[in-house]
Every structure is written in structure tokens, then in C-alpha cells.
Amino acid sequence: MRAKKGKSFLGLFLCIVMVLCCIVSTNIPVKAENVNENKGENPERLIDEFVNKINDQDIQGYIDLFAPEISKEMKQYVNENGEDEFFVETRRDIISIEKINSECAVKEKEAYEDVAVFRVVENIKYKHKIKRDTCELKEGVNTDDFVIVKQNGNWYIYRVSAADVEQDNKAITSLTCPTSIKVYMTKDTNYNHYGVRTKSINFNTYLKNVLPNEWIISYYNSYPAYGKAGAMASKMYAWYYQKHPKWNYAPYNADVKDNSSDQNFLYSSYSNLGSPYQGYEDTILTFISNRAMVKASNDSIFEVHYHATNGSYHSGTMSASGCLTKAQNGDSYTTILHYYYDKSTYTGTSTNCKITTY
């Protein structure tokens, strides 16, 4: 009798152990599936994680939040510069989050499965001593647009840009072109030349070394409207993002990058042009030096886009090939700019752009 009782206790014990093992083994994949599901369906959670990683000074966790091509750049930065000054902030606290129209993410919409844009108001505290060449940092309340992209079913942060806040949309009495622009150097040639990743470049020097990479300078001789319209688009793109830094987060803290994420910049492009093309570019830059493209409604600058081939009537994105065709057909540079930028999302669908002098 005792032997039978002992066997039944042993059997009961083994059954309990087996049940517990099954529960533990099934819990693990369920938890993983929940994480993947959240990663695939909830882009807003990345904003909370972004803030938490900064507050914890967790560099690796922070890097993992970003799209693979961005995280690769960040890892390169750490390998070359170390971790000491990766973060310029000591703390971020979220005040509010609002999902907004994704029109400000034109390139991202073309490249990814989906895009979500959130306007985030934060209170930010910065380190007081920063050795590297960074943007002017505004401590206190800041408003940024988080562009979050979907790739292979998962959401990642692509960029954090200073928002076009309401005071920028009010009428202004005068325009002042920037004297410099902060450029993050992704190209080793630029990095080796300047010795730093983020560098303040004279604004005119920046344009000089952007135009040969974005536009065909030789066409100016036959079709000057093409060169002028292209140069105006490049100038206003840089002007807008100098005022609203596009890469407004660690480790970039820059207005623009030197690659096709923005405008291709190579420090030696102008000097490599040679004659007569340097002369063509000098003429273009002199022509646009006191000109700006603004909203006709209030004379404020607006977000400007252009593309090699894509771009249509009143789309807010100028097609470079379309620009050339219009110049070949005899259209003036102002006609070309009005064709693409009037009544667009960026100027306001009920207003036009205006070419003005300052």
C-alpha cells in the first residue's frame, strides 16, 4: 500500500513538473511574438524609447532604434570618435506628441513601405561643455518632427528634424540668408579634409560645392533658365534646413548631410570644374546671391524639394529633367519655379511662391 502511495505521489510530482515546463516553454515565444507585433504596429513607441535611451545614456540601445543605414553611420561615428561626446543632451522629457501629415517626408515615402511623422514637444537639457563642432543648441522647450519609417515590417526612426513651428509661418519684414550651414560628413573624402564629422561651412562655399553634383553646369551656357532654377532650388533647400535642422539629434546635430539624403556636397567640386564651367557657376551664384523663393502669402521661406526625374505641376518637387525640358522650350527660370512650387503642400495649396530680392 505504501509503495503504491509513493508511486502515485511521484507520478503526481512528475506531472506537475511537466506542466510547468510546458508553461515556461510556451511563454518565451509568446513574449517574443508580442515584441515583434509591437515593433511592427506601433511606431509611436519609438519616441518614448528614444527619450529613455538618451536619459539612460544608452548609446547601443539608442542606435538600435534607427533605420539600418542610419545605425550603420552611428556605429561608424562611435568607432572613429568614441562614446564620450556621442550625446550632447543630459535629459529629454516629452511634453506632447501629435501625429501629423507626412508630406514633410517626401524621400522617405518613396523609399520605404510606410512612413509616420510625429510632432513632439520636449524639454531638453544639454551638456554645457561640448568640444566638437555642433549646431547652436536651444535648451528648454524644443519642437521636433520625428520621421519614422517601416522597413521589412518593422518601424525605425529615420530622422528627427526641428519643426517648422508657427512663428516661422508668420509674415516677416526682411530676409537674411544664412552665412553658414552645419554639414555632417558621411563621405570619407570630406571627413579627411575637415577632420571632423560635423562642420560649419560657409553658406556660399557649400552651394559652390553642391551645384556641380546636383545640376549639370555645362547646360547653363545653352539653357541659363535651367541653371538658375536649379541653383534657386538648391539654395532654398539649404536655407530651409539651416533654419530647421534636419538631423537634429545625436550624433549628427547637423542641418544637412553631404550625401543624397540631402544634397551631395564635396569640398573640391568647384575647384575640379575647370574652365569655362567655374565661370558659368560664378555667374549663376552671382545672379541668385540676393534672391530668395518665398511664400507669396507671408514672405516666409518654405520646404523645397527636387528630384532627378520625379516632380509634377504644383507638386512642390521640381524634376531636374523636367526643368531642363522647360528651359529648352524657352521657359524662364521663374516660370519653371512657379510651375512646380505654386499651390503646393509646402507653399500652401491656395497660394503661390514668389521670387523676391533682399
C-alpha positions, -999 to 999 in steps of 0.1 A, spaced: 0 0 0 28 24 9 47 15 -22 16 23 -44 10 56 -25 47 66 -30 44 59 -67 13 80 -70 30 109 -53 60 105 -76 37 104 -106 18 135 -95 51 153 -89 64 144 -124 31 156 -140 34 190 -122 70 194 -134 60 186 -170 31 211 -169 54 238 -155 80 231 -182 53 234 -209 41 268 -194 77 281 -193 85 269 -229 53 284 -243 57 317 -226 90 325 -242 79 326 -279 46 343 -269 66 371 -254 88 374 -284 58 375 -308 43 403 -287 75 423 -290 76 418 -328 40 427 -331 45 460 -312 76 467 -333 56 462 -365 24 481 -355 33 509 -331 57 535 -344 50 560 -317 66 538 -290 100 545 -306 97 581 -294 94 570 -258 123 546 -263 144 574 -280 139 596 -249 146 568 -225 178 557 -242 191 593 -241 182 597 -204 199 564 -196 229 574 -219 224 540 -235 242 545 -268 238 510 -282 201 508 -274 197 543 -290 215 532 -322 192 501 -325 161 523 -328 172 537 -361 169 525 -397 198 502 -406 216 527 -429 214 553 -401 225 530 -374 255 520 -396 266 556 -397 262 560 -360 283 529 -353 310 544 -376 309 576 -356 314 556 -324 343 536 -339 360 568 -350 352 592 -322 344 571 -292 314 574 -269 323 603 -247 305 630 -266 280 609 -286 251 625 -267 250 663 -263 219 661 -242 217 652 -205 180 648 -204 148 649 -226 113 650 -212 82 647 -235 56 673 -232 33 662 -260 31 640 -291 9 646 -322 8 626 -354 9 650 -384 7 649 -422 37 630 -437 42 654 -466 75 666 -450 89 631 -456 89 630 -494 121 610 -500 112 586 -472 77 579 -487 94 569 -519 120 546 -503 101 527 -475 70 506 -470 53 532 -448 61 565 -431 47 581 -399 55 616 -388 50 628 -352 54 664 -339 70 661 -304 73 689 -279 101 682 -254 120 699 -226 157 694 -233 188 699 -212 222 700 -229 257 694 -217 275 728 -211 309 718 -224 310 702 -259 343 700 -277 330 691 -312 316 715 -337 278 712 -332 248 733 -340 236 761 -318 216 742 -291 184 756 -277 179 745 -241 144 743 -228 113 736 -248 120 723 -283 96 711 -311 109 683 -334 93 662 -362 101 625 -358 101 607 -392 96 570 -386 98 545 -414 87 510 -420 112 485 -434 107 447 -437 76 450 -415 94 469 -386 94 506 -377 126 526 -373 134 562 -366 148 578 -398 154 614 -387 145 640 -361 142 675 -376 135 708 -360 98 715 -367 85 743 -389 68 759 -359 41 785 -360 63 816 -357 81 807 -389 48 809 -408 41 845 -397 47 874 -421 83 887 -418 97 921 -427 131 911 -440 150 880 -452 185 872 -441 203 845 -459 224 822 -436 262 828 -435 270 792 -427 254 757 -426 263 727 -404 271 697 -426 275 661 -414 303 644 -434 294 609 -445 320 609 -472 355 600 -461 370 625 -486 352 653 -467 359 639 -433 396 635 -441 397 671 -454 379 687 -425 390 663 -397 355 663 -381 322 647 -389 300 678 -382 314 710 -397 301 746 -400 307 755 -437 303 790 -452 269 790 -469 282 802 -503 311 777 -502 285 750 -495 264 760 -525 295 762 -548 304 726 -540 268 713 -542 257 727 -576 282 706 -597 269 674 -580 232 681 -583 230 700 -616 248 698 -650 267 731 -650 276 729 -687 239 733 -696 239 768 -683 256 781 -714 228 770 -737 199 770 -712 205 795 -685 170 791 -670 178 755 -661 209 766 -641 191 795 -624 161 774 -614 183 746 -602 205 769 -582 175 785 -566 161 751 -555 194 741 -540 198 774 -522 163 774 -507 166 737 -497 198 746 -478 183 778 -464 152 760 -451 171 732 -434 197 756 -419 167 773 -402 150 739 -394 180 715 -388 171 682 -405 194 659 -384 187 675 -351 198 646 -328 229 627 -317 254 621 -331 248 644 -361 235 677 -346 236 690 -381 214 709 -406 221 686 -436 243 656 -446 267 657 -475 250 629 -494 218 622 -513 198 622 -480 201 659 -487 223 675 -513 256 660 -525 284 681 -512 321 675 -520 346 701 -507 366 701 -540 338 700 -566 340 737 -576 378 736 -579 376 705 -600 353 721 -625 379 740 -645 372 765 -673 347 776 -685 325 758 -661 337 777 -630 327 809 -648 292 795 -655 288 787 -618 301 820 -607 275 837 -629 247 816 -615 257 822 -579 261 860 -585 226 860 -601 209 842 -571 230 859 -544 203 884 -534 173 864 -545 150 841 -525 119 820 -531 92 825 -505 55 821 -499 36 848 -516 11 849 -486 36 860 -460 71 862 -475 84 832 -454 107 806 -467 93 771 -472 104 735 -476 118 729 -512 123 696 -529 137 685 -562 143 651 -578 162 638 -609 131 628 -627 101 629 -604 81 661 -600 49 675 -614 27 706 -617 22 722 -583 37 692 -565 64 711 -545 90 688 -560 109 700 -591 120 675 -617 156 682 -629 148 666 -663 115 685 -665 134 717 -656 158 711 -685 130 704 -709 111 736 -699 143 756 -703 149 741 -737 114 751 -746 122 787 -737 106 790 -703 122 814 -679 136 803 -645 107 820 -627 81 802 -649 98 769 -641 98 776 -603 61 787 -604 52 755 -623 65 732 -596 61 752 -564 29 773 -567 -1 759 -547 19 730 -534 17 714 -499 48 735 -489 37 769 -501 0 763 -492 -25 749 -517 -42 783 -521 -11 805 -526 19 808 -549 56 811 -545 73 844 -551 108 853 -562 120 882 -542 152 902 -536 167 910 -502 
